[in-house]
Amino acid sequence: MQLRKEYKWSLLVPTSMGVRITPVNNQPVYCSDTYIMQATSAETNVASIAAYLGMPVKVLTTFVKDSPVARFIKNNLKSRNMFFEGKEVPQGGPWGYRHQFNIADTGFGSRGPRVHNDRAGEVGRTLNAGDFDLDRIFGQEGVQIIHLSGLIGALSKETSRFCLELARTAKKYGTLVSFDLNYRASFWKGCEKELGPVFAEIASLSDILVGNEEDFQLCLGIEGPETGGKNIASQIDNFKRMIECVKKTYSNTSVYATTLRQVKDANTHYWGAIMLEGNNWYVIEPREIAVLDRIGGGDGFVGGLLYGILKGWEPEKWLQFGWASGALAVTFLTDYAQPADEEMVWSIWEGNARVKR
């Protein structure tokens, strides 16, 4: 897999930014009166690994003009060492545009987390390729990897076209395309006929194709194993066969990866991953990890995987660093990992939680 050599941006992510509000002390939403608010999106969760570890990251998004929430989001992206570019869209009155709200608790022990998405009037649904100078970004400035998410691809007809145009332009200029399928049933309901071909084309243009346990089945119609069982480790050979089926259909892709998650309780998961690079398999069988907040673990995995590719490491290390970045993400109250350095991530992989003085 050949990375572009002349570039300004290591990683580019298009996204719809919003805020997440979470009750304190692991309490449910409906009986809480004190919350933490954070700026969030799945795609910037992915990009946080590279940004915190010193790589130049660019975010393409859109903002509600003069919104204090938009200002909050911009300040947060700056604090994460991310550059951003986006159109300022007038709110249009109290019933106009806004940034989406994600209202979620973390769960605790035997009580699982619950997530409520409030996305009415979401300004990110207006994302349009015409709002950005793509020839400047990809051609003049240069991008090593663009990371696309099925969450953005499925937001609206406009964002579907936006993601397709980004993928096509990236290929034109020699940028690697990463695509995390990120299936959401509520986004696909009633839109299956429209979204299926869009996702299939983006997948056909992708160099790196990632899903969780069910994404390949639900987004691309690839037959795969049942994932509701208690022992996901026993399904690894079935997941391999599924990825081999994906490869037959999307043969231009170089890297295929999927996470493996088995939930013991809200604070204890078994976390694993599989990757096919070329004809070489790499497998991390599920290992027990402690979970403070599970949201963002999958994004952390993708971010760590892409970081390893950008660093030019051997493929085995891509998967290891991705696994450990996902395990790191679920120890933060934010839904993105904030690694202090590579050593913090590698210590998680090595199972070393000793104090560092």
Secondary structure, DSSP 8 states (H G I E B T S, - for coil): ----SS-SEEEEEE---EEEEEEGGG--GGG---EEEEEE-HHHHHHHHHHHTT--EEEEEEEETT-HHHHHHHHHHHHTTEEEEEEEE---STTS-B-EEEEE---BTTB---EEEE-TTBGGGG--GGGS-HIIIIIII-EEEEEEEHHHHTT-HHHHHHHHHHHHHHHHTT-EEEEE----HHHHTT-HHHHHHHHHHHHHH-SEEEE-TTHHHHHH--------SS-GGGGHHHHHHHHHHHHHHSTT-SEEEEEEEEEEETTEEEEEEEEEETTEEEEEEEEEEE-S--TTHHHHHHHHHHHHHHHT--HHHHHHHHHHHHHHHTTSSSSS---SSHHHHHHHHHT------
